[in-house]
Amino acid sequence: MLFSKPVFKLIVPLLAGSILATGKRTITSALRVVGLSEERNFPKYHRVLSLSKWSARRASGILLRQLLDCFLPEGPVVLGIDETLERRWGTKIKARGIYRDSVRSSRKHLVKASGLRWISVMLLVPIGWAKRVWALPFLTVLAPSERYHRQQGKAHKTLTHWARQVLLQVKRWLPTRSVIAVGDSSYAVLDLLDALREQLCLITRLRLDAALYEPAPRRRAGRRGRPRKKGKRLPTLQSYLQDEQLPWQKIVVSQWYGKKQRMLEITSATAVWYHSGKPVVPLRWVLVRDPEGILEPMALLCTDQALSAQDIVSYFVRRWSVEVTFQESRAHLGVETQRQWSDLAIARTTPVLLALFSMVTLLAERLHQQEKLYVATAAWYRKSQPTFSDALASARQHLWQKSNFYMSRKDTEMVKIPETQLRLWQQTIAWAA
């Protein structure tokens, strides 16, 4: 059992209130929207996050299985892993640090911000009614700063250490499924690739000047000394871009960044990646270039050498939806507006808000099957597929119609409202940020 009965009774109105609330996602805003503003024993709701005993890790495993049962009952499980910065200030927030703000920074301009760094693992799966890939968060962990670990007297864990732990945890949850994890260049680390390649497939970006080699030749009988780790040094991927003799294959990639389809040219081969003092990692590299010359060339690596180059590219471009989920969570679910100061509450609140994105998507899937998933349209604004704001609005209307929340005052007066006016108010509030 994940929750005890008393805790579960408190979680139900909090969960409904988090969906129905607009603006800040605090405990008080969730209580107000479900009619519990007169609840005198309100501290018990705060204790759900700061003191109650329940496992966020077990909840993540349950949510993952529900997502797979609903959207991907079979086939390879494609995951996106990325970190995001929750901009928070306060002397009581012990785990915060100063990090690069990837949203506001560029290649030539560095912006730093104070906050909490989170690593989130998301299921990258096509949503039928949305007609595109969505990134559905189910496991998010806090990666504290080095200063925090030093103050706590603990060894600092880097991003790659956290990534290894969370991805191996997902594989333990899915022992019979093929798992493919997609990340950016931060996860192109030899130690991480070597630790995971026997358990799952990892696809990341690769440096164009990476030291690639042929596999080590077979060791001859009677040969003394240590066995060779690598063979002959191969040319850099940068040099392949100027090689006119290299065969290039044209492919069409759907849902490329900001564009439905894009024609690309790719070439691929296998090699081993080696650096002195590091493990040797066999991989398949894929070089991608734009025949129109608009996009800069890039290289990808895959720890599964049997995977085709076209599949590697198609899996990698799914990670674009990860940033979309982070943005939608900030715009519609109140990430960065919570106000918890307890260490345990901080470690729980942001993962719950990100997981709320997946829970709303699950509810929207059920509403779609009942033909109750609405799309916000007007004479001057037409769209054929629902977005997350539509999914959230439909979930809110469903909760309002069911009235599955509690009212603190029993002596309220009944006021009759015209049905057309009530629906107008519902729609206006439902799509509020």
Residue pairs with C-beta under 8 A, 6 or more apart in sequence:
2 54
2 55
2 58
2 59
2 62
3 11
3 54
4 53
4 54
7 48
7 52
7 54
10 44
10 45
10 48
10 52
11 48
12 404
12 405
13 30
13 31
13 34
13 36
13 45
13 405
13 406
14 27
14 30
14 31
14 45
14 48
15 356
15 359
16 30
16 34
16 399
16 404
16 405
17 29
17 30
17 31
17 32
17 33
17 34
17 36
17 405
18 25
18 30
18 333
18 334
18 352
18 353
18 356
19 356
19 360
19 392
19 395
19 396
19 399
20 30
20 33
20 34
20 396
20 399
20 400
20 405
21 29
21 30
21 32
21 33
21 334
22 429
22 432
22 433
23 29
23 334
23 337
23 433
24 334
24 337
24 338
24 339
25 333
25 334
25 335
25 337
25 338
25 353
26 337
26 338
26 339
27 42
27 45
27 46
27 49
28 42
30 45
31 37
31 39
31 42
31 45
34 405
34 406
35 405
35 406
35 407
35 408
35 409
36 42
36 405
36 406
36 407
36 408
37 408
38 408
38 409
39 45
39 408
46 345
49 340
49 342
49 344
49 345
49 348
49 349
49 352
50 340
50 342
50 344
50 345
51 344
56 347
56 348
56 351
56 352
57 139
57 169
59 355
60 138
60 139
60 351
60 355
61 173
63 138
63 355
63 358
63 359
64 123
64 138
64 139
64 170
64 173
64 174
65 173
66 362
67 123
67 125
67 136
67 138
67 358
67 362
68 77
68 123
68 174
68 177
70 362
70 365
71 123
71 125
71 126
71 127
71 136
71 365
72 123
72 125
75 178
76 177
76 178
76 179
76 180
77 123
77 174
77 177
77 178
77 179
77 180
78 123
78 124
78 125
78 180
78 182
78 315
78 318
79 121
79 122
79 123
79 124
79 167
79 170
79 179
79 180
79 181
79 182
80 121
80 122
80 123
80 124
80 135
80 181
80 182
80 183
80 318
80 319
80 321
80 322
81 119
81 120
81 121
81 122
81 163
81 166
81 167
81 181
81 182
81 183
81 187
82 119
82 120
82 122
82 183
82 184
82 319
82 322
82 323
82 326
83 117
83 118
83 119
83 120
83 143
83 159
83 186
84 117
84 118
84 120
84 326
85 99
85 101
85 102
85 103
85 113
85 115
85 116
85 117
85 118
86 115
86 116
86 117
86 118
86 335
86 336
86 350
87 101
87 113
87 114
87 115
87 336
88 96
88 114
88 115
88 116
88 336
89 96
89 114
89 115
90 96
90 341
92 341
93 116
93 341
93 346
94 144
94 148
94 151
94 343
95 116
95 142
95 144
95 145
95 148
95 343
95 346
96 114
96 115
96 116
96 145
96 148
97 114
97 115
97 116
97 117
97 144
97 145
97 146
97 147
97 148
98 112
98 113
98 114
98 145
99 112
99 113
99 115
99 117
99 145
100 110
100 111
100 112
101 111
101 112
101 113
104 111
104 113
105 111
116 142
116 144
116 346
116 350
117 142
117 143
117 144
117 145
118 140
118 141
118 142
118 143
118 350
118 351
118 354
119 140
119 141
119 143
119 159
119 162
119 163
119 166
120 137
120 139
120 140
120 322
120 326
120 351
120 354
121 137
121 138
121 139
121 140
121 166
121 167
121 170
122 135
122 136
122 137
122 138
122 322
122 325
123 135
123 136
123 138
123 358
124 133
124 134
124 135
124 136
124 182
124 315
124 318
124 319
124 321
124 322
125 133
125 134
125 136
126 132
126 133
126 134
127 133
127 134
127 361
127 365
128 368
129 364
129 365
129 368
129 373
129 385
129 386
130 385
130 386
130 387
131 385
132 255
132 321
132 385
133 255
133 318
133 321
134 321
134 324
134 325
134 361
134 388
135 318
135 319
135 321
135 322
135 324
135 325
136 325
136 357
136 358
136 361
137 325
137 329
137 351
137 354
137 355
137 357
137 358
138 355
138 358
139 166
139 169
139 170
139 351
140 350
140 351
140 354
140 355
141 162
141 165
141 166
141 351
142 346
142 347
142 350
143 157
143 159
143 162
146 156
149 155
149 156
149 157
150 156
159 186
159 187
160 186
160 187
160 189
160 191
160 192
163 183
163 187
163 192
164 192
164 195
164 196
167 179
167 181
167 196
167 199
167 200
167 202
168 196
168 199
170 179
170 200
171 179
171 199
171 200
178 200
178 201
179 199
179 200
179 201
180 200
180 201
180 202
180 203
180 304
180 315
181 196
181 200
181 201
181 202
181 203
182 202
182 203
182 204
182 315
182 316
182 318
182 319
183 202
183 203
183 204
183 319
184 204
184 205
184 319
185 204
185 205
185 206
185 207
187 202
187 204
188 204
188 205
188 206
188 207
188 301
190 273
190 275
190 278
190 279
190 281
191 278
191 279
192 202
193 202
193 273
193 281
193 283
193 301
193 303
194 278
194 279
194 280
194 281
196 202
196 303
197 281
197 282
197 303
197 304
201 302
201 303
201 304
201 307
202 302
202 303
203 300
203 301
203 302
203 303
203 312
203 315
203 316
204 300
204 301
205 298
205 299
205 300
205 301
206 237
206 273
206 285
206 299
206 300
206 301
207 299
208 236
208 237
208 238
208 241
208 297
208 298
208 299
209 236
209 237
209 238
210 236
210 237
210 273
210 299
211 233
211 273
211 274
211 275
212 233
212 234
212 236
212 237
212 271
212 272
212 273
212 285
213 230
213 231
213 232
213 233
213 234
213 271
213 272
213 273
213 274
214 230
214 231
214 232
214 234
214 271
214 272
215 230
215 231
215 271
215 272
215 282
216 227
216 228
216 229
216 230
216 231
216 272
216 280
217 228
217 231
219 227
219 228
229 272
229 274
229 280
230 272
230 274
230 280
231 272
234 271
235 243
237 285
237 287
237 299
240 246
240 267
240 287
241 287
241 289
241 297
246 267
247 267
248 265
248 266
248 267
248 289
249 265
249 266
249 267
249 309
249 310
250 263
250 264
250 265
250 291
251 263
251 264
251 265
251 266
251 310
251 313
252 261
252 262
252 263
252 264
253 261
253 262
253 264
253 313
253 314
253 317
254 260
254 261
254 314
255 261
255 317
255 318
255 320
256 262
256 264
256 317
256 320
257 317
257 320
258 320
262 290
263 291
263 292
264 288
264 289
264 290
264 291
264 313
265 288
265 289
265 290
265 291
266 286
266 287
266 288
266 289
266 309
266 310
266 313
267 286
267 287
267 309
268 284
268 285
268 286
268 287
268 309
268 312
269 284
269 285
270 282
270 283
270 284
270 285
270 305
271 282
271 283
271 285
272 280
272 281
272 282
272 283
273 280
273 281
273 283
273 301
274 280
274 281
281 303
282 303
282 305
283 301
283 302
283 303
283 305
284 301
284 302
284 304
284 305
284 307
284 309
284 312
285 299
285 300
285 301
285 302
286 299
286 300
286 301
286 302
286 309
286 312
286 313
287 297
287 298
287 299
288 297
288 298
288 299
288 300
288 313
289 295
289 297
290 296
290 297
300 312
300 313
300 316
302 312
325 354
325 357
326 335
328 357
328 388
328 389
329 335
329 353
329 354
329 356
329 357
330 336
331 433
332 388
332 389
332 392
332 433
333 353
333 354
333 356
333 357
333 392
334 353
335 350
335 353
335 354
338 349
338 350
338 353
340 346
340 349
357 388
360 388
360 391
360 392
360 395
361 388
361 391
363 391
363 394
363 395
363 398
364 373
364 386
364 390
364 391
364 394
364 395
367 373
367 394
367 395
367 398
368 386
372 394
372 398
373 386
373 390
373 391
373 394
374 386
374 390
374 393
374 394
374 397
375 383
375 384
375 385
375 386
375 390
376 383
376 389
376 390
376 393
376 427
376 431
377 383
386 394
389 431
392 430
393 427
393 430
393 431
394 430
396 426
396 429
396 430
397 426
397 427
397 430
399 405
400 426
